[in-house]
Amino acid sequence: MKNFSLTLVTLTLTVGAAAAQQAGAPFGNIEHGKALYQETGCYQCHGLAGQGAPMTGPRVSRTEFPFDGFVNQLRHPANQMPPYEAAVISDQDAADIYAYLRQMPAPPDPNSIPLLKVAR
């Protein structure tokens, strides 16, 4: 029974890790992705929390793009974003940034922010 429990835990952890990593995406290093997000200037248009802004760039936190779509947008941007060729950001670096963006926490509920509460 002990071996069964250990196997079940290992299987659960493996499946959980695989589910967290989107199909087709190489394994990404979240900490390295965070550093790259700042070093390459992504935050300048998309914000430190990936929240985006109408005049600078869309929200990228918790992106729902599949990895291939993310890399395509990175390499061949649809709007004013500069292209980041593989010579500038490798596929592995892109996977690290992608992993960082996907794990960003959800923004807080505006009602939980005292300064945003309207006095009644």
Secondary structure, DSSP 8 states (H G I E B T S, - for coil): -HHHHHHHHHHHHHHHHHHHS-TT-----HHHHHHHHHHTTHHHHH-TTS--BTTTB---TT--S-HHHHHHHHHS-SSSS----TTTS-HHHHHHHHHHHHH------GGG-GGG----
